[in-house]
Amino acid sequence: MSAAATEARTAALPGTATAGGRLRSVLRAMMIGLRPMVLGYCLVMVVSFTIGGLITQYFGGGLHHSMWDYGTQSPKYFSSAIGITLTPALFTLLIAHGVTRRMYAVASSILLVGAAASIALLWVVVYQVERGIYSWAGLTQALENPHLFTKTSQVGLIFTEFFLLIISHEVAGWLLGIGFYRFGFWKGLALLPLGILPAAAAELLLVAQWLAQALANTGYHRPPLAVGVPGVVAVSAIGLYYGYLLIRPMGLKPAKG
């Protein structure tokens, strides 16, 4: 077949038959599968901390700190759960429907990065909304936890901190989920230290939130952001690539029941 005929045939294919179209379809399926989990988490967080702030303000002697700052641990651990869930929940289903392992791994990586950016953006937005409300009410928006930022008007640092912590914990969870799915319980348990490496590296390089005080008590101090930020990006990227390598030869698990 001539090159011109091949190009014409490729151009005539519907969008879902192209590599980009298939990737978008896989991403859409993953997003639909995880959407209730992610949206439910965001809704619970916003509602619970809003109610908690109102109760504290009117019945607990008033607010003296950022109410939203008390929830900074939850996005990391929730994101770990997203990563852990991704492979056991969706791998067999998508591969059985003809999705290649390579495309599944690439789509998973894109999904994790997008979820990290979305949840980090939620934290940025709610901090700004809270800042406006506190300013209007004459309240002090002091931060309970150490951060890369010192005030909530530093939008770029807020997004950077949460995005890096969330993506590193997502990648750690993804590696753990792949390890247990592929190798079983005991081998997966043996790989646990390797799986949590991205999350541990992020905590040590950023030294933010609840672990910061414990690290400070040991005499350890945060490296410069010029080192810490690229370091977390690099470790997370290596973790995504390692997950890709683990998935490529992975077989399907037989259905139970």
VEXDREN-2710 file (C-alpha; in Angstrom, 1 decimal):
% VEXDREN-2710
k/r/px/py/pz
1/MET/0.0/0.0/0.0
2/SER/1.4/3.4/-0.9
3/ALA/2.2/6.1/1.6
4/ALA/-0.6/8.3/0.3
5/ALA/-3.2/5.5/0.6
6/THR/-2.0/4.8/4.1
7/GLU/-2.4/8.4/5.1
8/ALA/-5.8/8.6/3.6
9/ARG/-6.9/5.5/5.4
10/THR/-5.6/6.8/8.7
11/ALA/-7.3/10.2/8.2
12/ALA/-10.6/8.5/7.5
13/LEU/-10.5/6.5/10.8
14/PRO/-13.0/7.7/13.5
15/GLY/-11.4/9.6/16.5
16/THR/-11.7/6.6/18.8
17/ALA/-9.6/4.5/16.5
18/THR/-6.6/6.9/16.8
19/ALA/-4.1/6.6/19.6
20/GLY/-5.1/10.0/21.0
21/GLY/-8.8/9.1/20.7
22/ARG/-8.3/5.8/22.6
23/LEU/-6.3/7.5/25.3
24/ARG/-9.1/10.1/25.8
25/SER/-11.6/7.3/26.0
26/VAL/-9.5/5.4/28.6
27/LEU/-9.1/8.6/30.6
28/ARG/-12.8/9.3/30.4
29/ALA/-13.6/5.8/31.7
30/MET/-11.1/6.2/34.6
31/MET/-12.6/9.6/35.5
32/ILE/-16.1/8.2/35.5
33/GLY/-15.0/5.3/37.7
34/LEU/-13.2/7.5/40.3
35/ARG/-15.5/10.5/40.1
36/PRO/-17.9/9.5/42.9
37/MET/-14.9/8.9/45.2
38/VAL/-13.1/12.3/44.4
39/LEU/-16.3/14.5/44.3
40/GLY/-17.6/12.8/47.5
41/TYR/-14.3/13.6/49.3
42/CYS/-14.3/17.2/48.2
43/LEU/-17.9/17.7/49.2
44/VAL/-17.4/16.1/52.6
45/MET/-14.3/18.2/53.3
46/VAL/-15.9/21.5/52.4
47/VAL/-19.1/20.8/54.2
48/SER/-17.5/19.4/57.4
49/PHE/-15.0/22.2/57.8
50/THR/-17.6/24.8/57.1
51/ILE/-19.9/23.3/59.8
52/GLY/-17.0/22.9/62.1
53/GLY/-16.0/26.5/61.7
54/LEU/-19.5/27.7/62.4
55/ILE/-19.8/25.6/65.5
56/THR/-16.4/26.8/66.8
57/GLN/-17.2/30.4/66.0
58/TYR/-20.6/30.5/67.8
59/PHE/-20.3/27.8/70.5
60/GLY/-16.6/27.3/71.0
61/GLY/-15.3/30.8/71.9
62/GLY/-14.5/31.9/68.4
63/LEU/-12.0/31.2/65.7
64/HIS/-8.4/32.2/66.1
65/HIS/-6.8/30.0/63.4
66/SER/-7.6/29.0/59.8
67/MET/-10.3/26.3/60.1
68/TRP/-9.3/24.9/56.7
69/ASP/-5.7/24.5/57.8
70/TYR/-6.8/21.8/60.2
71/GLY/-7.6/19.6/57.3
72/THR/-4.2/19.7/55.5
73/GLN/-3.4/16.1/56.2
74/SER/-6.4/14.6/54.6
75/PRO/-5.6/15.3/50.9
76/LYS/-2.4/13.4/51.1
77/TYR/-3.9/10.3/52.6
78/PHE/-6.9/10.4/50.4
79/SER/-4.7/10.7/47.4
80/SER/-2.8/7.7/48.5
81/ALA/-6.1/5.9/48.6
82/ILE/-6.8/7.0/45.0
83/GLY/-3.4/5.5/43.9
84/ILE/-4.0/2.3/45.8
85/THR/-7.5/1.9/44.3
86/LEU/-6.6/2.6/40.7
87/THR/-5.1/-0.7/39.6
88/PRO/-7.2/-3.2/41.5
89/ALA/-10.4/-1.4/40.5
90/LEU/-9.8/-0.6/36.9
91/PHE/-6.9/-2.6/35.4
92/THR/-8.7/-5.9/34.7
93/LEU/-11.8/-4.2/33.4
94/LEU/-10.0/-1.9/30.9
95/ILE/-7.4/-4.5/29.8
96/ALA/-10.2/-7.0/29.2
97/HIS/-11.9/-4.4/26.9
98/GLY/-8.8/-4.2/24.7
99/VAL/-6.9/-1.4/26.3
100/THR/-3.1/-2.0/26.1
101/ARG/-1.0/-2.1/29.3
102/ARG/1.1/0.8/27.9
103/MET/-2.0/3.0/27.4
104/TYR/-3.4/2.0/30.7
105/ALA/-0.1/3.1/32.5
106/VAL/0.1/6.4/30.5
107/ALA/-3.6/7.2/31.2
108/SER/-3.1/6.4/34.9
109/SER/-0.2/8.8/35.1
110/ILE/-2.2/11.5/33.4
111/LEU/-5.1/10.9/35.7
112/LEU/-3.0/11.1/38.9
113/VAL/-1.4/14.3/37.8
114/GLY/-4.7/15.8/36.9
115/ALA/-6.3/14.7/40.2
116/ALA/-3.4/16.2/42.2
117/ALA/-3.7/19.5/40.4
118/SER/-7.5/19.6/40.9
119/ILE/-7.3/18.8/44.6
120/ALA/-4.5/21.3/45.1
121/LEU/-6.6/23.9/43.3
122/LEU/-9.5/23.2/45.7
123/TRP/-7.2/23.9/48.7
124/VAL/-6.1/27.2/47.0
125/VAL/-9.7/28.3/46.4
126/VAL/-11.0/27.5/49.8
127/TYR/-8.1/29.2/51.5
128/GLN/-8.9/32.4/49.5
129/VAL/-12.6/32.1/50.3
130/GLU/-11.8/31.7/54.0
131/ARG/-9.4/34.6/53.8
132/GLY/-12.2/36.8/52.4
133/ILE/-14.7/35.7/55.1
134/TYR/-12.2/36.1/57.9
135/SER/-11.2/39.6/56.7
136/TRP/-14.9/40.6/56.5
137/ALA/-15.6/39.2/60.0
138/GLY/-12.4/40.6/61.6
139/LEU/-11.0/37.2/62.4
140/THR/-7.4/36.1/62.4
141/GLN/-6.5/33.5/59.8
142/ALA/-3.4/32.2/61.5
143/LEU/-2.0/29.0/60.2
144/GLU/-1.9/26.0/62.5
145/ASN/0.7/24.0/60.6
146/PRO/4.1/24.9/59.1
147/HIS/3.9/25.4/55.3
148/LEU/6.0/26.6/52.4
149/PHE/3.8/29.7/52.5
150/THR/3.4/32.0/55.5
151/LYS/0.2/33.7/54.5
152/THR/-2.8/32.5/52.4
153/SER/-2.3/35.2/49.8
154/GLN/0.7/33.3/48.5
155/VAL/-1.3/31.4/46.0
156/GLY/1.6/30.0/44.0
157/LEU/3.3/28.5/47.1
158/ILE/0.0/27.0/48.3
159/PHE/-0.6/25.3/45.0
160/THR/3.0/24.1/44.8
161/GLU/3.0/22.6/48.3
162/PHE/-0.3/20.7/48.0
163/PHE/0.3/19.6/44.4
164/LEU/3.7/18.1/45.2
165/LEU/2.6/16.4/48.4
166/ILE/-0.5/15.0/46.8
167/ILE/1.1/13.7/43.6
168/SER/4.0/12.1/45.6
169/HIS/1.4/10.3/47.9
170/GLU/-0.7/9.3/44.8
171/VAL/2.4/7.8/43.2
172/ALA/3.3/6.0/46.4
173/GLY/-0.2/4.6/46.6
174/TRP/-0.2/3.6/42.9
175/LEU/3.1/1.7/43.4
176/LEU/1.7/-0.1/46.5
177/GLY/-1.5/-1.0/44.6
178/ILE/0.4/-2.4/41.7
179/GLY/2.8/-4.3/43.9
180/PHE/0.1/-6.1/45.9
181/TYR/-2.0/-6.7/42.7
182/ARG/0.9/-8.1/40.7
183/PHE/3.0/-10.0/43.3
184/GLY/0.4/-10.9/46.0
185/PHE/0.4/-10.0/49.7
186/TRP/3.8/-11.2/50.9
187/LYS/5.9/-9.9/48.0
188/GLY/3.8/-6.7/48.0
189/LEU/4.5/-6.3/51.7
190/ALA/8.2/-6.7/51.0
191/LEU/8.1/-4.0/48.4
192/LEU/6.4/-1.6/50.8
193/PRO/9.5/0.5/51.6
194/LEU/10.1/1.0/47.9
195/GLY/6.5/1.9/47.3
196/ILE/6.4/4.6/50.0
197/LEU/9.6/6.2/48.8
198/PRO/8.0/9.0/46.8
199/ALA/5.8/10.1/49.7
200/ALA/8.8/9.9/52.2
201/ALA/11.0/11.9/49.9
202/ALA/8.3/14.6/49.5
203/GLU/8.0/14.9/53.3
204/LEU/11.7/15.2/53.8
205/LEU/12.3/17.6/50.9
206/LEU/9.3/19.9/51.7
207/VAL/9.1/19.6/55.5
208/ALA/5.5/21.0/55.6
209/GLN/2.4/20.4/57.7
210/TRP/2.2/18.1/60.7
211/LEU/5.5/16.2/60.2
212/ALA/7.5/19.5/60.1
213/GLN/7.6/20.0/63.8
214/ALA/8.6/16.4/64.5
215/LEU/11.5/16.7/61.9
216/ALA/12.5/20.1/63.4
217/ASN/12.8/18.4/66.8
218/THR/15.4/16.1/65.4
219/GLY/17.5/19.0/64.1
220/TYR/16.6/18.4/60.5
221/HIS/15.8/21.4/58.4
222/ARG/14.1/21.9/55.0
223/PRO/16.5/22.1/52.1
224/PRO/16.2/25.2/49.8
225/LEU/13.1/25.2/47.6
226/ALA/15.3/25.2/44.6
227/VAL/16.4/21.8/45.7
228/GLY/13.2/20.5/47.3
229/VAL/10.7/21.3/44.6
230/PRO/12.6/19.7/41.6
231/GLY/13.6/16.8/43.9
232/VAL/9.9/16.0/44.6
233/VAL/9.1/16.4/40.9
234/ALA/11.9/14.0/39.9
235/VAL/11.1/11.4/42.5
236/SER/7.4/11.4/41.6
237/ALA/8.2/11.2/37.8
238/ILE/10.6/8.2/38.5
239/GLY/7.8/6.6/40.5
240/LEU/5.3/7.0/37.7
241/TYR/7.8/5.5/35.3
242/TYR/8.5/2.6/37.6
243/GLY/4.8/1.9/37.8
244/TYR/4.7/1.9/34.0
245/LEU/7.5/-0.7/34.0
246/LEU/5.6/-2.8/36.5
247/ILE/2.4/-2.7/34.6
248/ARG/3.8/-3.6/31.2
249/PRO/4.2/-7.4/31.8
250/MET/1.4/-7.7/34.4
251/GLY/-1.1/-10.4/33.9
252/LEU/-4.8/-10.3/34.7
253/LYS/-6.1/-11.8/37.9
254/PRO/-8.9/-14.4/37.5
255/ALA/-12.3/-13.4/38.6
256/LYS/-13.4/-14.5/42.1
257/GLY/-16.7/-15.9/43.1
END
